Amino acid sequence: MRVAMYYNNKDIRIEEMSVPSIGPGEVLVRIEASGICGSDVMEWYRIKRAPLVLGHEIAGEVVEVGEGVDRYKKGDRVVASHHVPCNTCRYCLSGHHTVCDTLRGTSFDPGGFAEYVRLPAINVDRGVYHVPNEVSFEEATFTEPLACVLRGQRILGLRPGETVLVIGSGIAGLLHIQLACATGAGRVLATDISDARLRAARTFGADAVIHAGDNVPSEIRRVNHGWLADKVLVCTGATSANLQALEFVERGGAVLFFAPTDPGVILPISVNDLFFRNDVTLTTSYAGSPADHIAAMELIRAGRIDVGKMITDRLSLSETSKGFQLVAEAQESIKVIVEPQR
């Protein structure tokens, strides 16, 4: 089979590998669509394991099932989680599935930028979800990123009627905007340095958009009856954005750091001003639990989150390198989908 082998962001080669053989409890999936995630182009993070086949936002069709598999059959349309929790450790039992040691050590073989993927038994047991007939393979690839967004907003404690500010209007930010609108946020604001992304934020539901180069606190107060934001979601790893988030949150509010920064970034924080005097909560979120994936699929099926309109680029496997450049440059493209069977 063909795979897109990652060596670095500018060196992705189409190579041949054997189609993986499956064993008991395992499933072989033919990949129909695979989304390029922003984390795929974090070269500092990926380069240490290169060469490898990336791609974890997958959707496809089951072509073979191993002995003992009874929940899935040949021809089933599915999505799969590359990381799955044990569901029995202290972390999972306290609701922190995404810091489970099992989750950190699981994946599928080889990766989504390939014609076929083998799903290990543990993934089949707790990380495979049927795709409803009314959901396309392309739309289904959003299940994993939307699950991450769902978990983030749950941890943030977003309540109906609150004012939400999303910093960074890339794909994660746009999903956060749509979800906040769908779950009853009173007012949704968005910032970015890109005019194109600000237009996208408006398209996907933001009540007001603010260029990051403007006086953002003043603009927030202008459109929000004199108040700062109740909840701030940072969807960019830029150090400046992470620091500015602390200036945009109202007293008693909360900030979610949703995107990783470059390695070694440290934020100076005034404990007295931020916590003691203003009672601001800072929190983070990583990945999504199995329940989040189920909820994400239902939101997509019901049309509450319009993911189809976010797809700007559909590429063949041989064009994966172009897709990485589009995502890394973060210009007009929003969501780039690779279709290995083209």
N, C-alpha and C positions, 0 to 999 in steps of 0.2 A: 504494500500500500504506500501511498505518498504521504509525507508529513512535511510540515514547515519547521525546520530545525533552527532553533534560536542560538546564535553565537553572541550577538549583541544587537542593539536596536537598529543598526544599519547593516547588519549581516544576518539575514534569515534565508536559509537555503532550502529548496525543495529536494528532499532526499527520499530514498526508498527504505522501508522497513517491512519486516514480516508482519502480517496481520496477527495480532495477539491470540494465543490459544487460551481458551477458558477452561476452568476446572469446576469442581462441585460448588454450587452456590453462586457462581459468577454469571455475568451477562456480557454479551458482545453487542455493541451499539454502532450502527452506521451513522456517522455525524452528518446531519443535514445543515446545521447552522451553529456557529460558534462566535460569540461576541468577544471583541478585544476590550479588555478592562484597562483602566488607567494604571492598575498595578502591574500589568504585563510590560509596560514601558518604563517602569522604575528600574533603570539599568543597574544602579548601585546595588539593588536588592537581588536582581536576577542573574547578574553576570557571574557571581561566585559559583553558580551551579551549571553554567553553560558548558557544553552544548546540551540543550534539552528541548522537548516539545512542550510549549506552553498552551494555554487555553483552558479555562475552567467554567465558562458560561456556555454550556453545551445543550443542544437538543437534537434528538435523532430517533431512529427506529431500531427496535430490538431485532437482531438477525439470528441470534443463537442464545440459548439458555443452557446453563449447566445443570447437572443432576441436583435434584432437591429444590430447584426454583419453581414455585407454583404461583407466585403473585404476578409474574410477567411471562409473556409468551411472544413468540416470533410475530412481528408485525405491530407490536405495541409502540405507540408514540410516547417518548419519555424525555424528562430532563433528569439530571443527576447532580448531586453535590460531590465535589471533589474531596472535601473534608467532612467527616462525620464524627459525632461524639460517641462515647461509650454508653451514656445515659445512666451510669451507675456510680460514678466517682463523686467525691464531695463537691466538685465544681458543678457537675451536671445536676445533682440533686438540689443544689441551691440556686439553680436557674442560670448558671454561668457556663453554658455548654461550650461557648467559643474559646474558653481557656482550658478546656479538657486536653489532657496529654494525648489521648487517642485521636482527637480531632486534629491536633497539630502534626500527627504522624501518618495520617491517611491521605490517599489521593487515588486517581485512576491512571490507567496505563494506555498510551503514553501521555496524552494531553489532547485538548480539543481541536488543535490545529492539525488534524490528521483525518484520514478517511474513516478509520474505525478506532474505537476505544474499548478496552476491557474494563469492566467494573468489578472490582474485588467483592468478595462475598459480604464483607462488612458494609460496603457502600450499598450493595443491593438490599441488604437487610434494613438499613435505616437512612438511606439517602437517595432513593429513586422515586420519582413522582410521575404519574400519568399526565399526559398533555390532553386536555379536552379537545374534541374535534373542532370547535369553533376558534381555537387558538392556533396560529401558524407556528412553524418551527422557529422562525425569526423572532416572533413575539415571545415565545417560550424561553428564549435565551435570557430574557430579563428577569427570570424567576430568582436567580441567585443574587444579582445586585439589588433587586427590590426587597428581598429578604433581609439583606444587610441594612437597608434604609428603614425597614419596619422595626428592626431591633433597636436601631439608633434612636428613633423617635420614642419608642417605648421607654428606653433607659433615660432619655431626656425628660420624660414626664410631661410631654406636650398635652395641654388641656384645651378643649374647645373654647373659642373666644379669645385666645391669647394671640399676641402679635409675634410672628416668627420672622427672623432675618436669616436668609441663606447667603453665606459668603462663598462665592465661587459657583458659577452657573454652568458647569460642565454637566456630564450625564448624571453624576451623583446628586449634584445640586438640583437639577431639573426633576429628578425622581422625588427628592425631598419636597420640592415645591408642590408637585402634584399630590403627594400623599398628605401633606399638611392641609391643602385645600379640601381634599376628599374627607378628611377626618374632623373638619370643623374649625380650623384656625380662623380667628377673627380677621386677621390681616396678614398677608404674606408679602414680604419685601425681599429683594434680591440685589446683590452687588456682583460686579465683575470688572475686569479691566478691558474686556472685549465688548464692543458694541454689538457684534453678532450674537454673542451669548446673552447679552441683556435683552435683545429682541426675542431670543428663544425663551428666556425666563418669562417674559410677558406673554408669549404664545401659550405657555404651559401653566398659566394661572397666577403669576405674581401680580399683586395689586399695584405695586410700584417698583421701579428698578432704579438703582443708583450707581453711577459710575464710581469705581473704587478710588478714582483720583479726586473726586469731589469731597466736600466736607460732609462725610457720611453721617456723623452724629447729628448735625444740624438738619440734614435731609430726613433722617429717621424721625426726628421730633416734628418736623414740618408736616409729614404725612401721617403721623401717628398721635395727633392731638397733644403734642408736647412731651410724649414719653419716649424712652428708648425701647428696645425690643425685650419682650418677656423671655423669649428663647432664641438663642443664636446657634446656628449650625455652621461649622467651618468645614467646607468641602474642597479646600485647596490646601496643599502642604506649604504654601509660601509663608515664610516666617513672619513677614509683615502682616499678613492676614490673620495669623494666629494671635499676634500681639494686639491688633486692632479690635479683634472680637471682644477683648476685655473692656474696651471703651464703648462698645455698642449695646451692652446688656444693661437692663434696668435693675435697680436694687431688688433683691429677692428673686432675681431671674436665674437662668442657667445657660451654660455654654457647652455644646457638644463638639469635641474635636474629632471629626469623622475621617479626616484624611491624614495619612502619615506625612511627616516632614522628611527632609534630608537627614542622614545620620548625624548625630551629635548636636542637634538643635536643642537649646535650652531656653526656656522662656522665663524672664525675670518677673516675679509676681510679688506684689505687696500684700502680705498676709493680712495686715491690719485694714488696709483700704478695701480690698476685694472681699475678704471673708468676714472679718470681725465687724466692720462697720456696715458693709453693704449686703451681707448674707447671700453672696453669689455662689452658685454651685458649678464646678467644672467637672466634666465627665468625658468618657470616651466610649467608643463602641467598635467592635471588630466582628465581621462575618455575621451569620444568621443561624438560628437554631432550626431543627427540622420543622417545628411548628410555624416558624416564620416563612419557610419555603412553601408550606401548604397555604398559608394566608396570602402570600404573594401571588401564587398561581390563581387563587380565587379572585383577587383584585384585578388581575389581567383578564381573566375569563369574563368577569362581569363588566369590563370596560371602565371601571372606576379610575384606573391608571392607563392612560392612552400611550402605550409604549411603541406602537407601530409608527406613529408620526415622528418618533425620535430617531428612526433609522435614516441616516443620510447617505450611507455608502454600503453597497453589497458587492463583495469581492470574491473571486475564486481563490482557491488555495495557493495558486501560483502568484497571486497578488498580495499575499500576507505581508510582505515587506512594505508595500505601499500603505497598507492599513496601519502598520506600526508607526509609520511616519506621520500619517494623518492624525493619529491619536496623540503622538508625542508633540506635534506642533500646536495642537489645540486651537485651531483657527475656526473655520466654518463647519467642520464636521462635528456631529454630535455623537451618534452611535455608529460604529463600524462593525459590520457582520461579515464573517468569512463563511463561505458555503463550499465545503470540500468536495461535494459531488458535482459541482459545475464543470 
